[in-house]
Each structure stands twice: as C-alpha cells, then as structure tokens.
Amino acid sequence: MAQAVTLPPSLQSLPLFVRLAGRPVILLGEGEAADAKRRLLDRAGADVVGEDAAAVLAIVAIDDEDEALAAVARLKARGILVNAVDRSALCDFTLPAIVDRAPVLIAIGTSGVSAGLAAALRQRLEAIVPADLGRLALALQAARGALRKRWPDMGERRRALATAMGAGGMLDPLSPTHYVDAWLAPTGTPAAVRDVVVTLVLLSDDPEDLTLRQARALASADRVYHRPDVPPAILDRARADAARLCAVVPADPGTGLTVAVEMAR
C-alpha cells in the first residue's frame, strides 16, 4: 500500500485581514520601531496594552537581543502570537506594507525576508492605484441589488464584472474614472457620464514624469484643452484622434471625457 506523501506548504504565511478595533494588542519596546508599530495599531483602532494584559497578538520592538528573546519566549508560552521586529525567524505573523484605499487595502509581504522590498513595491503601487479606488468598491457594494437584478445567474454576474473590470473596461480599477450606474443602465448613458472633465495639473514638462493616472486620462480623452505652456510632448500622450484645443474648458465641452491640462505655477 502506497504511503501518503506530505507536501511542504506552498505558502510561508497565510495572509489575513484582522479587525482589531477595540481589541487589545500587546506592544513592547521603545524608540522609532515601536513608535511606528504603535501608529499602525492606532490606525487599526487597536487597544495597545502592556505585557501583563490579556491579548492574542503581541509585537516586540525591543533593540536588546537578550531582552527581546526573553520577551518573545514569555509571550509565546502564554499562547500569544508574536511579531518580533527585525527578527523574522521568531515571528508568528508579520506586518505587511500597506496601500490604503479604504475600504480597499493592498498588503505586500515578504514573510519578513525584506521589509525594504515590500516598501519599494508599496511606493510603486501608490503611484499606480487611483486615490479614489475605494469609491468604486463602495459603489459596487451599493449596487449589489441592481447587479442581482440585472444578472440573476451568479456565473453571468461574475463574468459581467470580470469583463467590466478588465483592462480598458468601464470599471477598470486602474482607470481614472468609474461609472457603476452607467454600466448597469440597460440602455443609454446618463448625462453626468456624457460630460466628464478631468483636470491635470502637471509638475514637470517631461512626459516620463506623468503619473499612471494622468497618462491613462490622456490616453482615454475625447478632447484635450490645454494652456499655451503645455509642451507638445505631453499632448502627444493623448489619444491619437482626440481634439487638442488651446483654450479654457467651456461650460459645455461635449460628450465623453474632456481632459484639461495645465502646468503648475
């Protein structure tokens, strides 16, 4: 009879989002690292407590090696899950780098191997992920009833959402605008969506310095209004058949997406 083979886990850590509001978390240590962890716990609404308190999670941010090892041992003996700052081998859990687009959270972890790499990835994602992505999540939450009515079958609903959120789709999470109501409308496009103006205030005349959101807006524009000092190299990033107008945006610029470009003064 063949023996069962136990495969090693494919995940070094299981990512979890834990609700800590009002719940005790032990924090030990002083200095910059401890202060950073306290700020993070405060943002999560945790009740930061000392070692003698009852808790299920603890963070040890103690510089002295022997003191830190002793604290970790005491906490683990009580069955408490421990994060030991800069001592990944001792960690039961690690704290990721976070891109916060509430209620959307993007967490980047390296299982404690390289906090610097996680931080670098977070910085890149901060430039890519739209600042108002949370609005899309909230709009989709509010539209659950309408979604079920439009697509009663769960499979059809899932496929419709996947198509809409694909690259270039109406609900593409990385696009500068999202129109859930227009997407759900059985026919036609609401007037509010037909007349959209996005203003870009640029800090540099180098098109390579455009943020991803700015570049996407230009690439999707139906027309671009710009000030005389906006360089042609910037305007070249607009959609090829988009009208370029060196003028102030009028009260009624027309249907579709209008992008107004100006240089910061």
C-alpha positions in Angstrom: 0.0 0.0 0.0 1.4 3.3 -1.1 2.3 5.8 1.7 0.7 9.2 1.7 3.1 11.9 0.8 3.0 15.1 2.8 3.9 18.1 0.6 5.5 21.2 2.1 3.2 24.2 2.4 3.2 26.4 -0.7 2.6 29.5 1.4 5.1 30.5 4.0 2.4 32.7 5.6 -1.4 32.9 5.2 -2.4 36.5 4.5 -5.2 37.6 6.8 -7.0 40.9 7.4 -7.8 41.1 11.1 -10.3 43.5 12.6 -8.6 45.0 15.7 -10.9 47.9 16.6 -11.3 47.9 20.3 -9.3 44.7 20.8 -6.1 44.5 23.0 -2.7 44.1 21.3 0.5 43.9 23.4 3.3 46.3 22.3 6.7 46.1 24.0 9.7 48.4 23.3 10.6 52.0 22.9 12.1 54.1 20.1 11.4 54.5 16.4 10.4 50.9 15.6 8.0 50.7 18.5 6.5 54.1 17.6 5.9 53.0 14.0 4.1 49.9 15.2 2.0 51.9 17.6 0.9 54.3 14.8 -0.1 51.3 12.7 -2.1 49.8 15.6 -3.7 53.1 16.3 -4.8 53.4 12.7 -6.4 49.9 13.1 -8.2 51.0 16.2 -6.5 48.5 18.5 -6.2 48.9 22.2 -2.4 49.0 22.8 -1.6 47.3 26.1 1.3 46.1 28.2 2.7 42.6 28.6 0.5 41.6 31.6 -2.7 42.3 29.7 -4.8 39.5 28.1 -4.4 39.5 24.3 -3.9 37.2 21.4 -1.4 39.3 19.5 1.8 40.9 20.5 4.5 43.0 18.9 8.0 43.0 20.4 10.1 46.0 19.3 13.0 45.7 21.7 16.5 46.5 20.5 18.4 44.5 23.1 18.8 40.9 21.8 18.6 39.0 25.1 15.7 41.1 26.3 13.8 40.7 23.1 14.3 36.9 23.1 13.2 36.6 26.7 10.0 38.7 26.0 9.2 36.6 22.9 9.6 33.4 24.9 7.3 34.6 27.7 4.6 35.7 25.3 4.7 32.5 23.2 4.5 30.4 26.4 1.1 32.1 27.0 -0.1 31.1 23.5 0.1 34.6 22.2 1.0 35.1 18.5 4.1 37.3 18.3 5.7 39.7 15.8 9.3 40.3 16.7 10.6 43.4 14.8 13.7 42.6 12.7 13.7 39.0 13.9 11.7 37.2 11.2 12.7 33.7 12.4 10.8 34.4 15.7 7.7 35.8 14.1 4.3 34.0 14.2 3.0 36.8 12.0 4.4 39.7 10.0 3.1 43.1 9.3 2.9 44.0 5.6 3.5 47.2 3.7 0.1 48.7 3.0 -1.5 50.7 0.2 -4.6 52.2 1.8 -7.6 53.0 -0.5 -10.2 52.4 2.2 -12.1 50.1 2.1 -9.7 48.6 -0.3 -6.4 47.5 1.3 -3.4 46.1 -0.7 -0.9 44.4 1.6 2.6 43.5 0.4 4.5 40.9 2.5 7.8 39.1 2.1 7.4 36.8 5.1 9.8 39.0 6.9 12.6 38.5 4.4 12.9 42.1 3.2 11.0 45.0 4.5 12.8 47.2 2.1 11.5 45.3 -0.9 7.9 45.5 0.5 8.3 49.2 1.0 9.6 49.7 -2.6 6.7 47.8 -4.0 4.3 49.8 -1.9 5.7 53.0 -3.3 5.3 51.8 -6.9 1.7 50.7 -6.3 0.9 54.1 -4.6 1.6 55.7 -8.0 -0.4 53.1 -9.9 -3.5 52.6 -7.8 -6.1 55.5 -8.1 -6.6 57.5 -5.0 -10.4 57.1 -5.2 -10.4 53.3 -5.8 -12.3 52.9 -2.5 -15.3 54.8 -4.1 -15.5 52.0 -6.7 -15.7 49.4 -4.0 -18.4 51.3 -2.1 -20.4 51.9 -5.4 -20.3 48.2 -6.2 -21.4 47.4 -2.6 -24.3 49.8 -3.0 -25.2 48.2 -6.4 -25.5 44.6 -5.2 -29.2 44.6 -5.5 -29.1 46.1 -9.0 -26.4 43.6 -10.0 -28.5 40.6 -9.0 -31.5 42.1 -10.8 -29.5 42.7 -14.0 -27.7 39.3 -13.9 -29.7 36.8 -11.7 -27.3 34.0 -12.5 -24.2 34.1 -10.4 -22.0 32.9 -13.2 -23.3 35.6 -15.6 -22.8 38.2 -12.9 -19.3 37.1 -12.2 -18.4 37.2 -15.9 -20.0 40.6 -16.4 -18.0 42.0 -13.5 -14.8 40.4 -14.8 -15.3 42.0 -18.3 -16.1 45.4 -16.9 -13.1 45.4 -14.6 -10.7 44.2 -17.3 -8.0 46.4 -18.7 -9.8 49.3 -20.5 -13.2 48.2 -19.2 -15.8 50.6 -17.9 -14.9 49.6 -14.3 -11.2 49.1 -14.8 -9.9 49.6 -11.3 -6.8 51.4 -12.6 -8.6 53.8 -14.8 -9.2 57.4 -13.7 -13.0 57.2 -13.7 -15.6 54.6 -12.8 -19.3 54.7 -13.7 -21.1 51.9 -12.0 -24.6 53.4 -12.6 -23.8 53.9 -16.3 -22.5 50.3 -16.6 -25.7 49.0 -15.0 -28.0 51.1 -17.1 -29.9 48.9 -19.6 -29.7 51.5 -22.4 -28.1 54.8 -22.9 -25.6 56.7 -20.8 -26.6 59.1 -18.1 -26.0 62.8 -18.7 -23.5 63.0 -15.9 -21.3 60.5 -17.6 -21.6 62.1 -21.0 -20.0 65.3 -19.7 -16.9 64.5 -17.7 -14.0 66.8 -17.1 -10.7 65.7 -15.6 -8.1 68.4 -14.8 -4.4 67.6 -14.8 -2.0 69.9 -13.1 1.5 68.9 -14.1 4.6 69.5 -12.1 7.0 68.6 -15.0 7.1 69.2 -18.7 8.7 65.7 -19.2 6.1 63.1 -20.3 8.0 60.4 -18.5 7.0 62.2 -15.2 3.3 61.7 -15.8 1.6 59.5 -13.2 -0.1 56.4 -14.5 -3.4 58.0 -13.7 -2.6 61.1 -15.7 -1.3 59.0 -18.6 -4.5 57.0 -18.6 -6.6 60.1 -18.6 -4.8 61.5 -21.6 -4.9 58.1 -23.4 -8.7 57.9 -22.9 -9.6 61.6 -23.7 -12.1 62.5 -26.3 -10.6 66.1 -26.3 -7.8 67.9 -24.6 -8.0 71.5 -23.6 -4.6 73.0 -22.6 -2.8 76.1 -21.7 -0.2 77.5 -24.1 2.7 76.5 -21.9 1.9 72.8 -22.0 4.6 71.1 -24.1 3.7 69.2 -27.3 5.4 66.1 -25.9 2.8 66.0 -23.2 -0.1 66.5 -25.7 1.4 63.6 -27.8 0.4 61.3 -25.0 -3.3 61.9 -25.7 -5.4 59.6 -27.8 -4.4 60.0 -31.4 -7.9 61.1 -32.6 -8.6 63.3 -29.5 -9.1 67.0 -30.4 -6.3 69.4 -29.0 -7.7 72.8 -28.1 -5.5 75.6 -26.7 -8.3 77.2 -24.8 -10.1 77.3 -21.5 -12.7 74.5 -21.0 -16.1 75.8 -21.9 -19.2 75.3 -19.7 -20.4 72.5 -22.1 -17.3 70.8 -23.5 -19.2 68.0 -25.2 -19.8 64.3 -24.6 -17.2 61.8 -23.4 -14.1 62.5 -21.5 -12.6 66.0 -21.5 -9.1 66.4 -20.1 -7.9 69.9 -19.1 -4.1 70.2 -18.8 -2.2 72.9 -17.2 1.3 73.4 -15.7 1.7 74.1 -12.0 2.7 77.7 -11.4 
